[in-house]
């Protein structure tokens, strides 16, 4: 697929070679289209709105535990603990896992326009992390449509939900393998009613889907799926952009 010309906006986080280690993430990346969900909070995850994220003095957690700028290369670091029952991390009631994750504030139709998510990253401590999501919106179900997983053996699988209400499992489809600690890119496109994905500019894979959703939005970051250990999953992001 070639890029189309009907671009409504491009929100880009990270310009290659231009990351400033002295700035908070919002000084390097355009966070104006995203909200941040953190594995801390009083009963439910802390949510940081776009207005508090933007700018060189924007939000990063004070102890640099979860969301902050890497002092060496300026990458956006996103960390999330494993096993909530053992680590005490805060999760949503409907989820088993904790996250440090960005979510789009706006929704869009997967049947029209251009809807693309691109990330350039490296996983430095990975057991099992969801690094990207397509989430249902205005469907009556607060469930993911599809999730992109990265595991300690380097496998990158796309799981598409078999039922809108959840509970029926996912269809896992392998996109490729990237050794943990190796920088790579992924891209997800959900447009024209088709869901496609690829890693490292390989050919796109058309994913099998099982239902439709009238509206959707992207999520990106570190949604730690690890329920076996107390390890903190760790990814460093060098570029992240959404195109509509």
N, C-alpha and C positions, 0 to 999 in steps of 0.2 A: 504494500500500500504506500502511495506517495502522499506527503503532507498536502492537505487541502488549503485553499486560500480563505475560507470563511472562518477566520480566527476572531473570536470575540475578545479573549484576553489570554495572555500568557503570564502565569505567576512563576517566577524562576527563583530558586534558592541556590545560590552558589554560582559564581562565575569562575571558570577554571583559571587558576593562577592569581585570583584577586581576593582571596579570603584573608581577612585581617584578624590575627589571633588576639588582638587587644579589645575587640568588640564582642558584645553579646551576640548570640545567633542572629537576632533581628537586625544587626548592623551589616551582616554579610548576606543574609537571605531575605527575600521578600516574604514576610510572614503575614501579610495583610489579608490573605484569603483563608487563613487557617486558625483553628483553635487547638490548644495543647491539652492533652489529658495525661495526668501524672499518677504514679502509684503511691501517692500520699494524699492525706486529707482526713476530714472528720466524718467517717462513716461511708463516704463515697469518694472516688478520685477527684483530686483538685483539678479544676478546669481553668485554664488561663486564656482569656479572650484575645483576639488579634490586636486590639489597641494596646495591650500590655506587652505584646511580643515585639512590636516593631521598633527599629532604631538601635543604634550602637549601645544605648543604655537600657535596652529592653530586658525582659525577664530572662534570667537563668537561675537555677536553684542555688541558693547561697552556699551550700556545701559542695557544689559541683558533683552531686551524686547521680543525677538523672538526665539533666538537660543543660548543656553548656558548650562553650567554645573550647576546642582543643588548643592548648597554649603553644603547641609547636607549629601546626600547619593550618589552624583556623577552621578545621572541620567541625561540623555540628555533631556532637556526641550525644547519643540517646541510649540510656541504660535502663533496664527494667529487671527487677528481681524475679527469681523462680519461686515455685511452690509457696503460694500465699499462706498456707497454714503453718509453714515453718519460718518464713521470712517476715511475716506480719505486714507485707505490702497490701495496699488498699486497692480493691477491684470493684467493678460494677456487680450488682447483685445477680444479674443474668449471665455473668461470665465466670469461668473458673480461673482466669489468668489476669496478671497485672501487666500494665503497659506504660510506656512513654511514647505517645503517638499523636501525630497531627491529623486533624480531620478537616475536610473542606467545610466551609460554612454554607456555601451555595449548593443547590442540587441541579441536576440536569437530566434530560431525557436520553436514554441509551439508543433511541431510535432516530435521533436527528442530531445534526451538528457534529462537531469534533470534540471528543472527550478522551484525553490522553494523560497518562501519568508516567513520568520518567525519573529514575533515581540512579545516581552514581555513588557507590558506597563500598565499604569494606567491613566485614564482620570480624572482630578481633577476639570475641569470646561468645561462641555460639553453641547452644545445645539444641534448641528448637525455637525458632523465632518466626513470627509472621511479620514480614517486612512491607507488605502492601495489601490493601483491601479494596474491593468494590462493595459498597454497603447499600442495602435497600433503603429507599426513602418514599414516604407517602404510599406505602404498600399495605400498611396495617401491621407489619411485622418489623420488629427491631432486631434484624438479623443480617449477617453478611450475605451477599450474593456470591462472592468468591474471595478466596484468601491465598496469598502467595507465601509459601513457607521455605525457610532456609534451615537446614539441619547440620549437625556436627560432621556428618559424612560428606558434606559439600553438595548434597542434592537440593535442587530448587524445584519444588512441586507447586502446581497451581491446583487448589481444591475448589471445585464449584459445587454449591449446595444442591441437593437433590429435591428439596422441598422448601418453599418460601417460609414456612413456619418453623423450619429447622427440625431436628430429631430424626432425620432420615439419612444423616451422614453426608459425606462429600465424595465426589469423584476426583481422585488425585491424578494429575497428569504431569509427567516429568518434562520440564523445560530444558534441563541440562545439569551439569555438575561444575561447581567452582570451589576449589579448596579454601577452607576457612583461612582468613588472613590475606586473601587475594582480592584486590579491587576489581569490581565488575559493575555492569549496568543492567537495569531491567526497564522494560517499557510495557505498559498495559494500555490497550485501546478498547473502548466499549462504545461503538458507534455503528449506525446502520443496523442495529439489532444484533450485531455480532461481537463476541468477546475474543480478543486476540492478545497474545503476549509473546515476549521474546527476551533473551538475555544476550548481552554483548553484541548487539546488532546482527544476531543470527536471523534466519528467516522467522517470520511470525508463525506461531501455532494458533490455529483456531480452536478454542476451547469448547468442549461439549457443555451445553447448558440445558436446564431441565424445566425452567419456567421463566416468565418475564417479570419485569418490575417497571412501573411507570416512570419513576425517578430514582436516581442514584447519586452517590458522591464517593470520592476517593478518600482513603485513609492511608497514611504512610508513616513508618517509623519502626518502633520496637515493641511488638505485642508478644511478650515472652510466653511460649507454650509449654515451658518446662514444668512438669509436675513431679519430676523424679529427683531433682537436686535443689539446693538452695543457691546455685550459682546465678550471678547477675549477667544477663545477656548484654552484649555491648556492640553497637554499630557506630561507625563514623561515616557521616554523609558529606559528600563534596558537591553534589548538585542534586536538586529536586525541582521538577517543574510540572505544572499542570497546564494543559492547553485546551481551551474551549473556543 
